[in-house]
Amino acid sequence: MTEKLVWGFSLVGIAFALVILEFIVPSGGLIALTAALVALAGVVAFWMEDPMWGIISAGGVLVFGVAAIVFFFKIFPYTPAGRGLILGGEANGREDADADAFRSEQKRREAEQALVGAEGVALVDLHPIGAVDIDGKRVEALAEGGWIERGTRVVVVSVSGNQIKVRAKRL
């Protein structure tokens, strides 16, 4: 075996090892780029030995390269190793948690909107913040439009987060 064939096989083998390393080490594609350049150098070494070796090696590297890309993007993420290496591999658990958080936020907003229009009594003078009894619960409220005296009937006009706005009920 000539020196050029040894270099060709060695460089293509190193490129193969670099492609496998790319699956394991997050490099942003730098290892894959290096593998492509090393494989190209191997093909050049084969070509310098004999054009037939060059054609065969170029075809093999091309087929292997396409197969590696297909494997990496289509198959690898669904393998146990791929799920363990790819960030967000436990996506289903996170999606379920996100969906639960969305549902609880939606329920909280519905509860807030249900409070709008509820009536109560000012327990203290609201100037503009004070305690109000709404449906038997003591809550802090903000008087919309100024001062509301103690004992005045109030109605909830809006709820935003933990801020409840009330105004004196008109008879």
C-alpha positions in Angstrom: 0.0 0.0 0.0 1.4 3.4 -1.0 1.9 6.3 1.3 -0.9 8.3 -0.4 -3.4 5.5 0.2 -2.4 5.3 3.8 -3.0 9.1 4.1 -6.3 8.8 2.3 -7.6 6.0 4.5 -6.3 7.7 7.7 -7.9 11.1 6.8 -11.3 9.5 5.9 -11.1 7.5 9.1 -10.4 10.6 11.2 -13.3 12.4 9.4 -15.6 9.4 10.4 -14.4 9.7 14.0 -15.0 13.5 14.0 -18.6 13.0 12.7 -19.3 10.6 15.6 -17.7 13.1 18.0 -20.1 15.8 16.5 -23.0 13.8 17.8 -21.7 13.8 21.3 -19.9 17.2 21.8 -21.9 20.4 21.2 -19.7 22.4 18.9 -22.2 24.4 16.8 -21.1 22.5 13.7 -17.4 23.3 14.0 -16.4 19.6 14.4 -18.6 18.7 11.4 -17.0 21.4 9.3 -13.5 20.1 10.4 -14.7 16.5 9.5 -15.8 17.7 6.0 -12.4 19.4 5.4 -10.5 16.3 6.6 -12.7 14.0 4.4 -11.9 16.3 1.5 -8.2 16.1 2.2 -8.6 12.3 2.3 -10.3 12.3 -1.1 -7.5 14.5 -2.5 -5.0 12.0 -1.2 -6.9 9.1 -2.9 -7.1 11.1 -6.1 -3.4 11.7 -6.1 -2.9 8.0 -5.9 -5.2 7.1 -8.8 -8.3 8.8 -10.3 -10.3 5.6 -9.8 -9.5 5.7 -6.1 -10.5 9.4 -6.1 -13.9 8.7 -7.7 -14.7 5.8 -5.4 -13.6 7.7 -2.2 -15.5 10.8 -3.3 -18.7 8.8 -3.8 -18.2 7.0 -0.5 -17.7 10.2 1.4 -20.7 11.8 -0.3 -23.0 8.9 0.5 -21.7 8.7 4.1 -22.0 12.5 4.5 -25.6 12.5 3.3 -26.4 9.5 5.5 -24.9 11.1 8.5 -26.9 14.3 8.0 -30.1 12.4 7.6 -29.3 10.3 10.7 -28.5 13.4 12.8 -31.6 15.3 11.9 -34.2 12.6 11.4 -33.3 9.6 13.6 -30.8 10.7 16.3 -33.2 12.9 18.3 -35.5 9.9 18.9 -32.8 7.5 20.2 -32.1 7.2 23.9 -28.7 8.8 23.5 -30.2 11.7 21.4 -33.0 12.4 24.0 -30.3 12.5 26.7 -28.0 14.8 24.8 -30.4 17.2 23.1 -31.5 20.1 25.3 -35.2 19.9 26.1 -35.2 16.1 25.7 -38.0 15.8 28.3 -40.3 18.1 26.3 -43.5 16.3 27.2 -43.1 16.9 30.9 -42.4 20.6 30.3 -45.3 20.9 27.9 -47.6 19.4 30.4 -46.3 21.8 33.1 -46.8 24.7 30.7 -50.3 23.6 29.9 -51.1 23.2 33.6 -49.8 26.7 34.3 -51.8 28.1 31.5 -55.0 26.4 32.7 -54.4 27.7 36.3 -53.8 31.2 35.0 -57.0 31.0 32.9 -59.0 29.9 36.0 -57.5 32.8 38.0 -58.6 35.3 35.3 -62.0 33.7 35.1 -62.3 34.0 38.9 -61.3 37.7 38.7 -63.8 38.4 36.0 -66.5 36.6 38.1 -65.8 39.1 40.9 -66.5 42.0 38.7 -70.0 43.3 39.5 -70.0 41.7 42.9 -71.4 43.9 45.7 -70.0 44.5 49.2 -69.7 47.0 52.0 -66.7 49.3 52.8 -65.4 48.2 56.3 -63.3 51.3 56.7 -63.1 54.7 55.0 -61.5 54.1 51.5 -59.3 57.0 50.8 -58.5 55.5 48.3 -57.4 52.1 49.7 -59.1 50.2 52.4 -60.8 47.0 53.5 -64.1 45.9 51.9 -66.4 42.9 52.7 -67.3 41.1 49.4 -69.3 37.9 49.7 -68.2 37.5 53.3 -64.5 37.9 52.5 -62.4 40.8 53.7 -60.3 42.1 50.8 -58.2 45.2 50.2 -59.7 47.4 47.5 -59.0 50.6 45.7 -61.7 53.2 45.5 -62.2 54.4 41.9 -62.9 58.1 41.8 -61.7 59.1 45.3 -63.1 58.7 48.8 -65.7 56.1 50.0 -67.0 56.3 53.5 -67.2 53.3 55.9 -70.5 51.4 55.6 -71.2 52.5 52.0 -72.3 49.8 49.6 -69.7 49.2 46.9 -69.6 47.3 43.6 -66.5 45.8 42.0 -65.7 47.5 38.7 -62.4 45.7 37.8 -59.9 43.2 39.0 -56.3 43.2 37.8 -54.0 40.7 39.5 -54.4 41.3 43.2 -55.8 44.8 42.8 -59.6 45.2 43.2 -61.2 48.5 42.2 -64.6 49.4 43.6 -66.9 52.4 43.4 -69.8 53.4 45.6 -73.1 51.8 44.5 -75.6 54.3 43.2 -79.1 53.8 44.4 
